Amino acid sequence: MFGTPFCPIGSPLRRLAISLGLLFLTYLASAAENPPSVPRFSMSYVDRSVDPKLNFYQFATGAWRKNNPVPSDKSRWAGFDELQERNWWLIRGILMSAATKTNEPSGSPLRQVGDFFTAAMETNRIERLGFAPLDPEWERLKAVQNPESAMALLADWHLRGIGAGFGMGVQPDAKNSSVYALHLMQGGLGLPDRDYYLAEGFAQQREQYRQHITAQLRLLGDSQSEAQASAEAVLSLETRLAKVCRTRTELRDREKNYHKLTRTELDQLTPRLPWGSYFQAAGIAAPDTVIVGQPEFFRELDRMVTEVEERHWLAYLRWHLLSSFAEHLHSAPADGAFGFYGTVLRGQPQPEPRWQRAAKVIDGAVGEALGRLYVEQYFPPAAAARMSEMIANLRVVFRDRLSKLEWMGESTRRQALQKFDRFTEKVGHPKSFRDYSGLVIRRDDHLGNVLRANAFESARELARIGKTVDRAEWHMTPQTVNAYFSPPLNEIVFPAGILQPPFFDLEMDDAVNYGAIGVVIGHEITHGYDDQGRKYDAEGNLRDWWTEADGKEFDRRAAKVIDQYSSYEALPGKRVNGRLTLGENIADLGGTSIAFEALQRALTKDPSHRRNIDGLTPEQRFFLSLSQLWRVNWREAELQRRLVVDPHSPGQFRGIGPHVNLPEFYQAWGITETSPLWRKPEDRAQIW
């Protein structure tokens, strides 16, 4: 949670599979249930049997964690998820109402989301159709006869949400951030990460993946032996790709994952891949340059064109077609997909309700149409005003720190301040919403709606190659419960969805709000100066503007963060990857520190707010609020997955990790050297 969003073209809208069986009329009849409660900061979450000086996170969240086991349709349950769940309930009301507005103009936001929702809920029709919606794609696959036709098919599939082979997307050029560029990147895997193919600890998941592929292909009519042979071919091919994929830690080095190639250089890198056929089928005028993230991946993919048997490639492509859209088909493949991607990989016993899964698809497909309706009903202007005030307060604190930072030299400081003075913020929602009126959405064609929505968005992105970056664009929908920092735009963004309890609560005192949304604001500001963000300049370009001495000092301080989080054991024998999570951990630490100082300034400005509440000082409530923000219970498979793929530390460590680096935490709670929480001053990380 919190980060920089980028999803390559070809990524399915949602990976978690949908199993069917819930009738639309049944859903409508049961929709009057009460909404989930507002997940506010509460002293009822506190485990009073625990001494906060010994185990502060358990003290802050223990009662909540005891009384809130993970629901059967979830893989994790956290304060974050409580808000998500309530938000989806609000969105459900919007969708239900929109579904009845059949007289609205075609192409209007209300009609689009209503028609999309109606089609997604028509499970009887989806059951009757079976695999028929994919028939045209099977025929196109059968017609592939050479690399040219294969690349043309792959391009079209990428545009419509089938992420086979490799990744492709459009985003600002990291070294010329005012212009959009075409990016090619490693991809094409069916498991969450390269480690699932290569690490000994995932042998069981690999076998279950093989069994899953076999079972799904049997539904298509393959014999047992045919399905098993195809599954073996798929796993073998994907394993070969995985071996040349970079680790997630390696992918964090932006400089090493930036290779701008001319078209000639791209052809020299991959002489067997007919890019002309790919670009033509994608509707792209042959670009002068392409940014390739991982050249060694494409070099190996190029070798595989001739070294892998054609029948194995066909098995791989056939599998990715089915796997990409199984969730949108009838119950047999959808249930099978959930059984693997939901239960095996994430430990989730049951799928979410049909309406919720449909809502997530709509959010990914026409998110700003839905967002326009969401904002009209659920985003009060007072929230935006208060949020802007808090952002301004934290900006003052962070700028002061940059101005006075003892360990930074003047040359680096000047450019750091220049960058800071150029950064902007967005709060709530876009000033103008995206126009989807050219997208055809039918009330009786769920999979078709998904395919057309993917193609519509892909075409919009590809049309921007070489054009000036739209700085007004948002990369999260207004209803999203999250926030992000964009390095190329040098901006922080807070959608309306996160401006609710437990993150932001107009009814709570300053201490609670600064310990929650204040830390989130500080987190996003600090991202501009974490181990990745610090490598972007005031214009949003990837450029080293640090002196050698200052860069080394930053790395020395960051090493303490790596060491601290690498010591946290999340599961027996499985620790947090301190290098993978470094950027988020630095942002958490910086966000906590500057939010605490901003609170102190606010209390000094208005001393009437410096009062004890529930027997706690404002300083104590600040740290308690922050720990409660990260209350969480996990399913083991999901936590294991997150340790591999997620650049964020698990919540139980975000809820204490920043604290123990701050002397203010020890002072607030009277913690001394005798406490197991105590970190020696020389071991504490202090960067910003």
N, C-alpha and C positions, 0 to 999 in steps of 0.2 A: 504494500500500500504506500502510495506516494512514489512518484518516479516519472520517467520520460517515456510517453507512449509511442510506439511505432509498431505497426503490424504489417508485415509484407503482404503484397498482393498474392492471393493463393491460399492465405490462411483461412480455414473455415470460420464462419462467424462465431460459432461456439463449439468447443471440442467435446464437452460433456454430453453424452448421448441422451436422446429422448426415448423413453419407452411409452407406448401408447396405451389406450384403453379407457380414457376418461372422456365421457360424452359431453358435448357442449351444453346440452340441456341440463344434465346433472350438475355441471359446474355452475350454471346460472342459478340453479335452485339453491345451491349451497353457499352462494357468495355473500350472504348477509352476515357472516360471522364477524365478531368484533376485531378491530385492528390490533396488531401487536402493540404493547405499551411502549411509551417513549423511553428509550434506554438512557436515563439520566445518571449522572454521578450520584452515588448513594452510600451512606454509612452502613446500610444493610449488607453491602458487599464485603465488609471488613470481617476478618477472622480474629475475633478478640481473644482467642485462646493463644495467639501467637504474639510474641514480643517483636515489635517493629524493628528493634535494634538488632535482632538476630536474623529475621527473614522478612524483609519489608514487602516483597512482592506477595508472599503468602498472606501477610497481614492485610494488605490492601485489597486483595481479590479472593481470598480463600473461601469465604462464605458464598460468594457468587459462583465460583468454580464448583463447589460442592453441590449447589442447588441447580446448576445449569449444565447437565450432561449434553453431549452432542446429539441433536435430533437425528432421527433415523434417516432423514433425507439430506443430511449435511455431512461433509467430511471434516469440518471444523466449526466450532461455535465460539464466537468472540463478541465483544462489545461492538466491534465493527460490523459483524454479521447481524446483530440485533437491529442496528440501524438499516442495514441493507434489506432485511426482511420487512421492516415497516415501510421502507421506501417502495419495495415491490408491491406491497399491499395497496399503497396509494396509486401506483401505476396501474394496477389491476382495475381499479375503479375507472380510471381514464379509458382503458381499453374496452371495458364492458360497455361504457356509455358510447364510445365511438363506434362500436360494432352495430349499434342500432341506428346510426345516422346515415341511412342509405340514400337519403335525399340530398346530402351534401354534394357540392360540385366534385366531379372526378378530378383527382390530383390535389385536392385540398388536404392539409395535414390530418384533419379529423377523419376524412374518408379513407386516406391511405392507411393509417394505423388501424382503423376499424376493419377495413377489408383484409388487411394482413392478419389480424387477430382472428377474424372469422375463419379464414382459410386454415390457419394453424390449428384451430379447435375442431375442425370437421373430421374427426377421427374415423367415422364410418366410411366416408369417401376415401380417405387415405388407405384404409384397410382393403377396400375393394380394388384399388388400383395396384396394390402390391409393388412389384418392381417396375411396372410399366413406365413410370416417369423417366427412368434411366435408359429406356430402350434406344432412343436416338444416340446416346453416348456410347452404348455398347457397339452399335453399328459403325460409328466413327472410329472406334478403337480397332475393330476388325479390318477396317479399310487401310490402316497404317501399313505401308510397304517398305519404307526407307527412312533414313534419318530426317529428310526434309519434311515428310508428312508427319513424322513423330514430333518434331519440334513445333510444327504448326498446331498440332493437336494440344501439345503441352502449353503453348501460349494461350490458346482459347480456354483451356481448363484453369490455368492460373487466374485468368480474368474472372472466372466464375466460381472460384473458391476451392479448387483442388490443388493442394500444395505438394505435388509430386516433383521429384527431381531436384529442384533447388528453389530458393526464394528470390522474388523480384519485387521491387517497390520503388516508390518515388518519394523523396524527401529532400530537404535543402542540402546542397553540397557543403560538407563540413568545412571546406577551405574557401568557399565562396558562398556564404550563407544567404545571400540575397537571391539566389537562383536555385530552382528545383533541378535535381539530377536523377537519372535512372541508376538504381543500385541493384547489384546482383549479389546474392549471399548464400551461404551453405543452408541446406534444408533437405526436404524429402524423406524425413524419418517418420515412422509411425509410433514410436515410443517417445517419452518426454524429453530424453536427453541421450547423448552418446554413451554416458555411463551405464544406461540400462542395457546396452548391447555389449559392453566391454568389461564391466566390473564384475568380479566374482559374486558380490553381494546381491546381484540382480538375476542370477541364474533361474530362479523360480519364476520371476516375471517374464523372462524370455520364453520359457516353456509354455507359460499360460498365454502369451501372445501368439505363439505358434498354434496352440489349440484354438484360440479365438479366431484366427484367420481361417483355419480349417472349418470350423463350425459355420462361420458366416458364408464361406464359399459353398458349403453344402446346401445352404438355403437357395443358392442360385441354380442348383441342379447338378453340381459337380458330384462325381462319385467320391467315395472316401479317399481312394488312392489319388485321384486327380487333385482333390482339395489339399491333401497332405503334401503332395509334390509342389503345388503352388505356394503353400505356406512356407515350405523349406526354401524355395527360390526367393520369396520376398524377404525372409529373415536374412538370408545370405547376402542379398544385394544391399539391404539397408545396413547390415553390419559393415560391409565394405565402405559404404558412405560414412558411417559413424567413425571409422578409424581415421578418416582425414578431416573430420569436423574438429574445430577448435573447442577447447573447454569453455565453459561459461566465464571462468576467470580470465582466460585469454581474450575472450570477446570484449572484455571491459576496456582493453587498451585501444582507444579510438584511433591513434596514429598507426598502429600496426594492422588495423582493419580498414585502412583507407588506401586504395590503389586505383588511381584514375588512369584508365587505359583508353587509348584511341581505338577506333573500330579495327584498325589493322592489328594492333597489339592484342585485342581480344581474340581475333581470329588466329593469331600466332599461338596464344595460350591454349586455345581449344580448336585445333584445325579440323576435328571430326564433327564439331557441333555447327550445323548450318544456321547461324544467327540471323541471316537474311530472312529465312523462312519464319523464324520465331517473331522477329520484329514486324514483318508484314502481317502475320496472322493476328498479332496483338494490336494492329492499327497504329504502330509507331513509325514515324519517319526515321530512317536509320540515324541514330544519334552519333554525333561526332566523337563523344566520349561516354564511357560507362565507368561507374565506380564499382569495383569488384572488392568485396570484403575479404574473401579468403581464396586467393588464387590457387593454392594447392588443392582445395576441394574441387574446383572446376577442372584442374589438370587431371585429377583422378577420374572425375565424371567423364571427361573426354576419352580417357583410355577405356573406360567401361563400355563405351558405345560399341566397340568391336570385340572386346574381351568377354562380355556377358552375352550369353545366348539370347537370341531374339525371343524365344518362348518365355524366358525368365523376365525379360523386360515387359512383355505383354502381361504376365502374371502380376508383376509389380504395379503396372498402370491400372490394371483391372481392379486390383485390391484397393488402390488409393481412390479410385472413383467410388467404389462401394463404401469405403470407410469414411470418406469425406461427407457423405450424405445419408448414412444409415440412420442418423437421428431424425431425419425428416421423412423417413419411409414408414412402412407399416410396422406392426408391433414386433414381428419376429426379428428382423435385423436391428431394430431400435433397441429392443430389450437385450439382444446379444451385445451390442456396442456398450450399453450402460454396464452390463455385467463385467466387462473388462475395464473400460476407461473409468467407470464410476466406482465399482466395487473392488476390483483387483488393485488398480493403481492408486485409488484414493481411500479405500476402506469404507465407502458409503453404502449402507445396506439397501436403501431404497432411492429411487429417483425423486426429484422435486415434483410438485404438482404440475400437471400439464400446463395450466395457465401461466405458471411462473417461467417454465422453460420457453413457452411461446413469447412471453414478454421479453426475455433476454435476447431471443432471436430478433425481435422487432427493434429492440434497443440497438443492436449491432447493425441492422439493415437500414433503418430510417430514423436514427437516433435523434436528430434535431427536429424532425416533425413531431415525434413524441415529446421531445424536450420543450418545444414551444407550448404544448398543452400543459405540461408539468409546471412550467414556470408561471403560467397564467393562474394556476390554482394554488400552488404551494410555496411560492417564494416571496416572502414579505419584503418590501423595500427597506424596512428597519434593519433587517439582517445584513443587507449590502452596506448600509451606512455604518453600522457598528463594525463590520469586518474591515472596511476601508480604514477606519480609525485605528484598529489594532495593527493593521499592516504598517500604517504610518509610524506608529510607536516603535515597532520592531525595526523598521528601517533606520530610525534615528540611532537606536542602540548599536546595530551592526556597523553602521558607518563610523560611529565614534570609535568602535573597536578597531576597525581597519586603520583609522587615523593614528591610533596610539599603540598598535601592536609592536611589542618590543623586538620580536624575533624576525620581523620582516624589514628588509632594506628599503631605502627611499625609492629606488628605481621601480621595484616591483610594486610598492605601495601606491605610487602614482597611477599605475595602470590598473591596479585593483580598484582604486577609487573611481577611476574613469569608467570601468565596467559597471561598478555599483550604481553610479549616477545615471547610467543608460538603461538599467533594467526597469521593466514595467510590470504591472500586474493586471489581471483580469479577474473579476468577481461575478459569480452568479450564472451568467449566460451570455452568448454572443449578442452583439447589437443588432445583427440581422441573421436570420436563421437560413440554413441551407434549403435550396429549392429542389424538391424531388418530383416536381410536376411532370417531368419527362419520363419518370419510371412507371411502367405498367404494373399495377398490382391488382390481382383478381381474387375474388372471394371464394373461388373454387380450385385454386391451384397453389397449394402451399410450397411444394418444392420449386415450382416455376417462379414463385415470388422470390424465393431465396436465391436462385440462380440469376434472375434478372437484377436483383438488388446488388449482388456481388459484381456483376458485369457493369452496372450503372456506376458504382463507386470506382471500380477499376478504370473505366474510361475517363472519369473525371480526373483521376490522379494522373493518368498517362498523358492527358492533354496538356498538362502543366510542365512537362519536361522542357527545360531551357527558358522558362518564363520566370518573372519576378515572384518571389515568395509573398504569399498573402499573409500579412502580419495580423490581420483581423480574425483569421481562422482559429477555431478551437479544435483541440485534439482529444477532448473528452466531451461527452454529451452533458447538458445541464443537470440531468438527473443522476449522474455518476457520483457515487460516494467515494471520492478520492481527490487528489490534487497532484499537480506536477510542475516541474521546472523544465523549460525548454532551452537547452544550450544554444542552438542556432538563433533563436529569437530573443534570448536573454530575458525571459519573462517567467513569472510565476502565475499559476492559474488555479482558481478555487471554484469548482462548479457548485451550483446551488445545492446539490445533493449532500455535500459534506457539511453544509452550514446548518446543522441540526444537532441535537443531543445524540451521543455524548460528546461530540467534537465542539459544538458551538451552541450555547444555551443562554438565551436572553434573560432567563429567570434566575440564573446562577450568579454568584459573586465573581469578582475579577479573578481571584486566585484560581478558581476552578476553570474558568475560561482560558486564562493564560497557560494553565497546565495542560490544556487540551488543544484548542484551535491555535492558541498562541505558539505552542511548540510546533504545530503543523506549519504555521507560517514561517517560523524560524527554520524549520527543517528545509522548506523549499528554498528560502533565501540562501541557506548554507550550501545547498546543492550546487550553486553557482561557483563554489570554491572548494568542493570536495576533490577527491583524487582525479575525477574525470572532468568535472565542471571547471576546475581551475585552469585547464588547458585550452579553454575557449576565451577569446578576447572580448572587448566591449562591443564589437560588431557581430559577435556570434561565430567567429571563424576559429577553426582549430589551429592554434598557433602558440608556440611556447614563448610567453612573455615574461617568464620568471628568470631571474639571475640564477646561475648554477648554485650559488651558495644558498639562496632562499629555497630553491627546489629541494635541495638535500635536507634542509632543516624541516621542511614540510614532511618529507618522507620519514624522517626520524621520528617526528611526532605521530604520524599516521601509523608507524610500526607498533606503537603502544596500543592503538585501537585494534589492530590485527591480532596482536597477542592476547588482548583481553577477551575478545569474542571467540577466538579459536580455542579458548580454555573452557567454553560452555558446552557441556554434554547434554544434547537434546534427547537422545535415546541411548540405551546402553551401547557403548563403543562407537557412537556416532556424534561427532562434535559439529558445531557451527563452522562453516568455512569463512574464516575471518577475512580472506582476500576477496572472495566473491561478494561478501556483504559490506565491504569497506566503505563504499560511497554512502550507503544508507546509514551505516553506523556513525560516520562523521556527521551526516546531516542530523541524525537524532541528537548527537552530543551538542552540536552547535545550536540546534533549535532549542534544546532545553536550557542551555546557558543564557542565550540572549532573551528568551521568553521570561526567564526568572528575573533578569535585570529590568526588562520592560515592566514587569509587575511591580518591582520595587519603585520604579520611577512613577508609576501610576498611583501607588499608595502614598508616595511623598507629595504628589500633586494634590491628592484629596485624602488627607489623613483620616477622614470619617470612615473610610473603607477599611482601615486597619483595625479590625475587630475580630475577636474569636468567634467562630461559628462551630457548633457541635463540639465545643471544647478544644478546637484546634486553631492554631494561628494561621494567617494567610499563607505563610511559607510552608507549613505542614500540609495545608489543603492543596497547594500547588503540586507538590510531589505525589500526594495521594491521588489527585486527579489524573496525573500522568500515568501512574501505574495502573489505575483502573481503566484507562483508555485501552490498555493492551491486555486486558483480561481475556483468557482464551482456554479452551479445551480442544484437544486434538484426537483424531483417529490416527493410529500409528502409521498406517500406509501413507496417509496424506502428509504427516510430518516428515516422514522419510523422503517423500517426493520433493517437498519444499526445501529440504536441506541440500538437494542436488540442483534444483532449478531456480530457486527464488533468491534474488539479490538482497532481500530483507531478512534480518534475523527473526526467528520465531518470537511471538509476542511476549512470552515469559522472560525473554532476555532484553527486549526493547523496554520492558516495564521496570527494569532495574539497572541495565547497563550504563545509560547516561548518568544516572544519579550518583553512582559511586566514584565518578570522576570530579564531582563538584563539592568543594568544601561547604557550600551553602546547604547541601543535603545533610551532611553530618551535623552541622550546627542546628538545623531545624529540628532534628529528631534526637539530638543528644547522643550521637553515635561516636564511640571512642575506639582506641586501638584494640580493645578487647573483643570487639564485635567481628564476626566472620565476614561482615560486609566491608570492613575497613580495607581500603587500598592505601598503601604507602604513598605519600605525596609524590615521590619520585617515579612511581608507577602509573600515576594518573595521566590520562591523555588530556591535553589542552592545546587546541589548535586555534579555534576562533572564539 
